[in-house]
């Protein structure tokens, strides 16, 4: 397959290098287009009010035969440039491997998942890969690379439906310690102490948004699967319409309200 690989951790992140390496080993044609620096938690941002630059970089740590570009935009910008400017023949978009999980509502903030969303917007099936690690020094990237290669091989024989992306989260374990694949629904992850109020050396107040995540470990969800050693695969569709409410709102007379 002709695959566009991107991420939100930057073009030289070990996660994206691992993803491109394992896909190349599988015999795929791999094009990398990624931000020059980290853009974590930027969501689905597209750059509209300043010029974008795109430049080819030397392979460096990437395998021979992988074409690598960096851009000064967001993850979604990278996908637009890759598909619209560099190679419209791309068949699949793969984003990641993200340093850290994208579980529950995290996927709405994630630049990694949003890059996959942009692939879907532009008509390509897409997959976002994330590794449940705290930092790159303790990360089992090779296990996530094996997962990515096997899943893409499965997708070759089982094409994804139009408008669908897969959000994949891999436990931070060696390959042999993974419990297997689980198809899951989005779980619930709540951040406690999300806003911290601090003061700088001049006494001025500033705020730090972070917090410690607390997961509701309900069986069948992504957070439960990863907590139990499974690779979580959550199908995500971009149509956010709440269809049960369509008839309800009409029946309750909303359309009859006079302007």
C-alpha positions in Angstrom: 0.0 0.0 0.0 1.0 3.6 -0.4 0.9 5.0 3.1 1.2 8.5 4.5 2.8 8.6 8.0 2.4 11.6 10.3 2.3 12.5 14.0 2.1 15.3 16.5 5.4 14.7 18.3 7.6 15.9 15.5 9.3 14.4 12.5 12.3 13.1 14.5 10.2 11.5 17.3 11.2 7.8 17.9 7.5 6.9 17.6 7.1 8.0 14.0 10.5 6.6 13.0 9.4 3.2 14.4 6.1 3.3 12.6 7.6 4.2 9.3 10.3 1.5 9.8 7.9 -1.3 10.5 5.6 -0.4 7.6 8.5 -0.2 5.2 9.6 -3.7 6.4 6.2 -5.0 5.4 6.8 -3.8 1.9 4.6 -0.7 1.9 5.6 2.5 0.1 6.0 5.0 2.9 5.8 8.8 2.7 6.4 10.8 5.9 5.1 14.3 6.4 5.1 15.6 9.9 5.5 18.8 11.9 9.1 20.0 12.5 8.4 20.1 16.3 5.9 18.8 18.9 2.3 19.8 18.5 0.6 17.6 21.2 -3.0 18.4 22.1 -3.5 20.9 19.3 -6.6 19.0 18.2 -7.8 19.4 14.6 -6.2 22.8 14.0 -5.5 23.9 10.4 -3.2 26.9 9.6 -5.1 29.6 7.7 -3.4 32.9 8.5 0.3 32.4 7.9 2.4 30.7 5.2 3.2 27.1 5.4 6.6 25.7 4.5 7.4 22.2 3.4 10.8 20.8 3.0 12.4 17.4 2.4 14.8 16.1 5.1 17.6 13.5 4.9 16.6 10.0 6.0 18.8 10.1 9.1 17.3 7.5 11.4 14.6 6.5 8.8 15.1 3.4 6.6 16.4 3.8 3.1 13.5 4.2 0.7 11.3 6.2 3.0 10.7 9.8 1.7 10.6 12.3 4.6 9.2 15.8 4.7 8.8 18.3 7.6 6.5 21.2 7.7 6.1 24.2 10.0 2.4 23.6 10.6 0.1 21.3 12.6 -0.4 17.5 12.2 -3.6 18.2 10.2 -1.6 20.6 8.0 0.9 17.8 7.4 -1.8 15.5 6.1 -3.3 18.2 3.8 0.1 18.9 2.3 1.0 15.2 2.0 -2.3 14.2 0.2 -3.0 17.4 -1.8 0.5 18.5 -2.7 3.0 15.5 -2.5 1.1 12.3 -3.3 -2.7 12.1 -4.1 -2.2 8.4 -4.7 -1.9 7.6 -1.0 -4.2 4.8 0.1 -4.0 4.9 3.9 -3.0 7.5 6.5 -1.2 6.3 9.7 -0.6 8.7 12.5 1.8 8.1 15.5 3.2 6.3 17.3 2.2 8.8 19.9 4.2 9.1 23.1 1.4 8.6 25.6 -2.1 7.2 25.3 -5.2 8.8 23.6 -7.9 7.2 25.6 -11.5 8.3 26.3 -12.1 11.9 25.6 -8.4 12.5 25.0 -9.0 11.8 21.4 -10.9 15.1 21.0 -7.7 17.0 22.0 -5.1 14.8 20.3 -3.1 16.0 17.4 -2.3 12.4 16.6 -6.0 11.4 16.3 -6.9 14.7 14.5 -4.3 14.0 11.8 -6.1 10.7 11.2 -9.4 12.6 11.1 -8.0 14.9 8.4 -7.1 11.8 6.4 -10.7 10.7 6.7 -12.0 14.2 5.7 -9.8 13.9 2.6 -11.3 10.5 1.7 -8.6 8.1 3.0 -9.0 5.3 5.6 -6.9 6.3 8.6 -5.4 4.8 11.8 -4.0 6.6 14.9 -1.5 4.7 17.0 -0.6 5.7 20.6 1.6 4.0 23.2 0.5 4.1 26.9 3.9 5.3 28.1 5.0 8.3 30.2 8.0 9.2 28.1 10.2 7.9 25.3 12.9 6.6 27.6 10.6 3.8 29.0 8.6 3.2 25.8 8.3 -0.2 24.1 8.0 1.3 20.6 8.9 -2.0 18.9 5.8 -3.7 20.3 3.7 -0.8 19.0 5.5 -1.2 15.6 4.5 -4.9 15.5 0.9 -4.0 16.3 0.9 -1.4 13.6 2.3 -3.7 10.9 -0.2 -6.5 11.8 -3.2 -4.2 11.8 -2.3 -2.6 8.5 -1.9 -6.1 7.0 -5.4 -6.9 8.3 -6.8 -3.7 6.8 -5.4 -4.7 3.4 -7.8 -7.6 3.3 -10.6 -5.9 5.2 -10.9 -2.3 3.9 -12.4 0.2 6.3 -15.8 1.8 5.7 -15.8 5.3 4.3 -15.6 8.0 6.9 -14.1 5.7 9.5 -10.8 5.9 11.4 -9.4 3.5 14.0 -8.0 4.8 17.3 -5.4 2.3 18.5 -3.9 2.4 22.0 -1.1 -0.1 22.8 -0.1 -1.0 26.4 3.5 -0.2 27.2 4.6 -3.8 27.3 6.9 -6.1 25.3 5.2 -7.8 22.3 5.0 -11.1 24.0 3.3 -9.6 27.1 0.4 -8.1 25.1 -2.9 -9.9 25.8 -4.2 -9.4 22.2 -6.5 -7.1 20.3 -9.8 -5.8 21.7 -12.4 -3.8 19.6 -13.7 -1.2 22.1 -15.8 1.8 22.6 -14.6 5.1 23.9 -14.3 5.1 27.6 -14.4 7.8 30.2 -11.3 9.5 31.4 -11.6 12.4 33.9 -8.7 14.7 34.9 -8.7 15.7 38.6 -7.1 19.0 39.5 -7.1 20.1 35.9 -6.2 23.8 36.6 -3.4 24.7 38.9 -3.1 28.4 39.9 0.5 29.6 40.4 2.5 32.8 40.7 5.7 33.8 38.8 8.7 35.4 40.5 7.0 38.9 40.1 3.9 37.8 41.9 1.7 37.6 38.8 -0.8 34.8 38.6 -0.6 32.2 35.8 -2.4 28.9 35.3 -1.2 25.4 34.3 -3.6 23.0 32.7 -2.8 19.4 33.3 -4.2 17.2 36.0 -4.1 13.5 36.9 -6.3 11.2 34.8 -8.8 8.9 36.5 -10.4 6.2 34.4 -13.7 4.4 34.7 -12.7 0.9 34.1 -15.8 -0.4 32.4 -15.3 -3.6 30.4 -15.6 -3.1 26.7 -14.0 0.4 26.8 -10.6 1.5 25.6 -9.4 2.5 29.1 -10.4 -1.0 30.4 -8.7 -2.8 27.6 -5.4 -1.1 27.9 -5.4 -1.4 31.7 -5.8 -5.2 31.2 -3.0 -5.5 28.7 -5.0 -5.5 25.5 -4.4 -3.4 22.4 -7.5 -1.2 22.2 -9.0 -0.6 18.7 -11.8 1.9 18.7 -13.7 2.7 15.5 -14.4 6.4 15.3 -16.8 8.1 12.8 -16.7 11.8 12.1 -20.5 12.2 11.9 -21.2 13.6 15.3 -25.0 14.0 14.8 -27.0 12.6 17.7 -29.6 10.8 15.5 -32.1 9.9 18.3 -32.5 13.6 19.0 -33.5 14.5 15.5 -37.1 13.1 15.8 -37.4 14.2 19.4 -36.5 17.8 18.7 -38.9 17.9 15.8 -41.7 16.2 17.8 -41.2 18.7 20.6 -41.9 21.6 18.1 -38.5 23.1 17.8 -39.0 23.7 14.1 -42.2 25.6 14.9 -40.5 28.3 16.9 -41.1 31.6 15.2 -38.2 33.9 14.5 
